Amino acid sequence: MGILNGPSNGVAGGGNISTQVSTSVNTPGLANPRTNYTYICTAVLTFTLPTAIGNTGVYTIKNTSAGIVTLSTTSAQTIDGSAPGTIAAGGCLEVFSNNSNWLIQSKYL
């Protein structure tokens, strides 16, 4: 994958590196600086976003399984002001941090 510019991610002078991860087990999201992540969830699982505090990455979570992917956050952080939810089969969610919680950039749930 190439280099992407993250929305409102506070990265001065350029974009983040993109990393794709395929997973079939409960997974905590990685949080390397200046990295955008795409997680391909191939089974029913729980995906936990890392802390939003200081996080400059964009996270795309795609559910390619026939079941539901459950979302979780760190320290009761929210996604667009709400508790984390689920991503239906075939659904996709893209979020970024406002340095305290997660905001939805795009979704197909």
C-alpha contacts under 8 A as a table, 3 or more apart, distances in Angstrom:
res1	aa1	res2	aa2	distance
1	M	18	S	6.02
1	M	19	T	6.99
1	M	20	Q	7.79
2	G	17	I	6.94
2	G	18	S	6.34
3	I	15	G	6.06
3	I	16	N	5.91
3	I	17	I	5.02
3	I	18	S	6.00
4	L	15	G	5.17
4	L	16	N	5.58
4	L	17	I	6.55
4	L	18	S	6.70
4	L	36	N	7.67
5	N	14	G	6.52
5	N	15	G	3.92
5	N	16	N	5.87
6	G	9	N	5.58
6	G	11	V	7.86
6	G	15	G	6.20
6	G	16	N	6.53
6	G	36	N	7.48
6	G	56	T	7.84
6	G	57	G	6.87
6	G	58	V	6.14
7	P	58	V	7.81
7	P	96	F	7.54
8	S	98	N	7.97
9	N	55	N	8.00
9	N	56	T	4.91
9	N	57	G	6.80
9	N	58	V	7.89
9	N	96	F	7.24
9	N	97	S	7.10
9	N	98	N	7.68
10	G	56	T	6.63
11	V	14	G	6.54
11	V	15	G	6.95
11	V	16	N	7.73
11	V	34	R	7.14
11	V	56	T	6.87
15	G	34	R	7.45
16	N	34	R	4.61
16	N	35	T	4.91
16	N	36	N	5.97
16	N	57	G	7.22
17	I	34	R	6.28
17	I	35	T	4.70
17	I	36	N	5.99
18	S	35	T	5.63
18	S	36	N	4.65
18	S	37	Y	5.79
18	S	38	T	7.59
19	T	35	T	6.95
19	T	36	N	6.19
19	T	37	Y	4.94
19	T	38	T	6.27
20	Q	37	Y	5.80
20	Q	38	T	4.66
20	Q	39	Y	5.96
20	Q	40	I	7.55
21	V	37	Y	7.46
21	V	38	T	6.19
21	V	39	Y	4.89
21	V	40	I	6.16
22	S	39	Y	5.78
22	S	40	I	4.59
22	S	41	C	6.10
22	S	42	T	7.06
23	T	26	N	7.92
23	T	27	T	7.28
23	T	39	Y	7.14
23	T	40	I	6.19
23	T	41	C	5.18
23	T	42	T	6.04
23	T	43	A	7.59
24	S	41	C	5.90
24	S	42	T	5.07
24	S	43	A	4.81
24	S	44	V	7.31
24	S	45	L	6.95
25	V	43	A	7.08
25	V	44	V	7.78
25	V	45	L	5.78
25	V	46	T	7.69
26	N	45	L	4.98
26	N	46	T	4.83
26	N	47	F	5.90
27	T	45	L	7.66
27	T	46	T	6.47
27	T	47	F	5.01
27	T	48	T	6.22
28	P	47	F	5.94
28	P	48	T	4.60
28	P	49	L	6.22
28	P	50	P	6.73
29	G	47	F	7.09
29	G	48	T	5.82
29	G	49	L	5.02
29	G	50	P	5.34
30	L	37	Y	7.93
30	L	49	L	7.96
30	L	50	P	6.54
31	A	35	T	7.45
31	A	50	P	6.36
31	A	55	N	6.86
31	A	57	G	7.38
32	N	35	T	5.81
32	N	57	G	7.99
33	P	55	N	7.16
33	P	56	T	6.54
33	P	57	G	7.16
34	R	56	T	5.93
34	R	57	G	5.97
35	T	56	T	7.37
35	T	57	G	5.21
35	T	58	V	7.49
36	N	57	G	4.61
36	N	58	V	4.69
36	N	59	Y	5.97
37	Y	57	G	7.10
37	Y	58	V	6.25
37	Y	59	Y	4.88
37	Y	60	T	6.16
38	T	59	Y	5.91
38	T	60	T	4.58
38	T	61	I	5.93
38	T	62	K	7.51
39	Y	59	Y	7.61
39	Y	60	T	6.11
39	Y	61	I	4.82
39	Y	62	K	6.12
40	I	61	I	6.23
40	I	62	K	4.99
40	I	63	N	6.19
40	I	64	T	6.73
41	C	44	V	7.59
41	C	45	L	7.54
41	C	61	I	7.20
41	C	62	K	5.98
41	C	63	N	4.87
41	C	64	T	5.85
41	C	65	S	6.64
41	C	69	V	7.44
42	T	63	N	6.49
42	T	64	T	5.14
42	T	65	S	4.73
43	A	63	N	7.83
43	A	64	T	7.38
43	A	65	S	4.83
43	A	66	A	7.36
43	A	67	G	7.00
43	A	69	V	7.74
44	V	65	S	6.51
44	V	66	A	7.70
44	V	67	G	5.40
44	V	68	I	5.51
44	V	69	V	5.43
44	V	70	T	7.98
45	L	68	I	7.35
45	L	69	V	5.21
45	L	70	T	6.31
46	T	69	V	5.76
46	T	70	T	4.58
46	T	71	L	5.76
46	T	72	S	6.88
47	F	69	V	7.01
47	F	70	T	6.20
47	F	71	L	5.09
47	F	72	S	6.03
48	T	71	L	5.94
48	T	72	S	4.43
48	T	73	T	5.32
48	T	74	T	7.24
49	L	52	A	7.96
49	L	71	L	7.57
49	L	72	S	6.23
49	L	73	T	4.96
49	L	74	T	6.61
50	P	73	T	6.63
50	P	74	T	5.99
51	T	54	G	7.82
51	T	55	N	6.97
51	T	73	T	7.15
51	T	74	T	5.29
51	T	75	S	7.44
51	T	77	Q	7.70
51	T	101	N	7.97
52	A	55	N	5.15
52	A	74	T	7.94
52	A	77	Q	7.54
52	A	96	F	7.98
52	A	97	S	5.19
52	A	98	N	7.12
52	A	99	N	5.39
52	A	100	S	5.34
52	A	101	N	5.29
52	A	102	W	6.23
53	I	97	S	7.43
53	I	98	N	7.86
53	I	99	N	4.43
53	I	100	S	4.99
53	I	101	N	7.30
54	G	99	N	5.38
54	G	100	S	7.91
55	N	97	S	6.17
55	N	99	N	6.46
56	T	96	F	7.41
56	T	97	S	6.69
57	G	96	F	6.35
57	G	97	S	7.41
58	V	94	E	6.94
58	V	95	V	5.77
58	V	96	F	4.69
58	V	97	S	7.59
59	Y	93	L	7.99
59	Y	94	E	5.47
59	Y	95	V	5.30
59	Y	96	F	6.38
60	T	92	C	7.02
60	T	93	L	5.62
60	T	94	E	4.19
60	T	95	V	6.55
61	I	92	C	5.59
61	I	93	L	5.28
61	I	94	E	6.35
62	K	87	I	8.00
62	K	90	G	7.14
62	K	91	G	6.04
62	K	92	C	4.32
62	K	93	L	6.59
63	N	68	I	7.52
63	N	69	V	6.50
63	N	87	I	6.62
63	N	88	A	6.92
63	N	89	A	5.60
63	N	90	G	5.27
63	N	91	G	5.46
63	N	92	C	6.18
64	T	89	A	6.17
64	T	90	G	5.29
64	T	91	G	7.62
65	S	68	I	7.42
65	S	89	A	5.67
65	S	90	G	7.06
66	A	89	A	5.10
66	A	90	G	7.62
67	G	88	A	6.66
67	G	89	A	5.31
68	I	86	T	6.49
68	I	87	I	5.78
68	I	88	A	4.87
68	I	89	A	5.79
69	V	86	T	5.55
69	V	87	I	5.11
69	V	88	A	6.59
69	V	89	A	7.75
70	T	84	P	7.98
70	T	85	G	6.25
70	T	86	T	4.41
70	T	87	I	6.46
71	L	84	P	5.42
71	L	85	G	5.49
71	L	86	T	5.51
71	L	87	I	7.52
72	S	84	P	5.64
72	S	85	G	7.58
73	T	76	A	6.21
73	T	77	Q	5.69
73	T	78	T	7.04
73	T	84	P	6.81
74	T	77	Q	5.82
76	A	83	A	7.83
77	Q	83	A	7.64
77	Q	100	S	7.28
77	Q	101	N	5.24
77	Q	102	W	7.23
78	T	81	G	5.17
78	T	82	S	5.19
78	T	83	A	5.19
78	T	84	P	6.34
78	T	101	N	5.41
78	T	102	W	5.96
79	I	82	S	5.35
79	I	83	A	6.30
79	I	84	P	5.93
79	I	95	V	7.93
79	I	101	N	6.47
79	I	102	W	4.60
79	I	103	L	5.46
79	I	104	I	6.79
80	D	101	N	7.70
80	D	102	W	6.15
80	D	103	L	4.74
80	D	104	I	6.09
81	G	101	N	7.85
81	G	103	L	7.96
87	I	91	G	5.52
87	I	92	C	6.67
87	I	93	L	7.42
87	I	109	L	5.40
88	A	91	G	5.20
88	A	109	L	5.70
90	G	109	L	7.65
91	G	107	K	7.67
91	G	108	Y	5.13
91	G	109	L	4.36
92	C	107	K	5.65
92	C	108	Y	5.00
92	C	109	L	5.87
93	L	104	I	7.38
93	L	105	Q	7.94
93	L	106	S	6.08
93	L	107	K	4.36
93	L	108	Y	6.24
93	L	109	L	7.02
94	E	104	I	5.98
94	E	105	Q	5.44
94	E	106	S	5.20
94	E	107	K	6.09
95	V	102	W	6.15
95	V	103	L	5.37
95	V	104	I	4.47
95	V	105	Q	5.25
95	V	106	S	7.16
96	F	102	W	5.56
96	F	103	L	5.44
96	F	104	I	6.65
96	F	105	Q	6.83
97	S	100	S	6.79
97	S	101	N	5.77
97	S	102	W	4.58
97	S	103	L	6.02
98	N	101	N	5.82
98	N	102	W	6.33
98	N	103	L	6.93
99	N	102	W	7.98
104	I	107	K	7.10
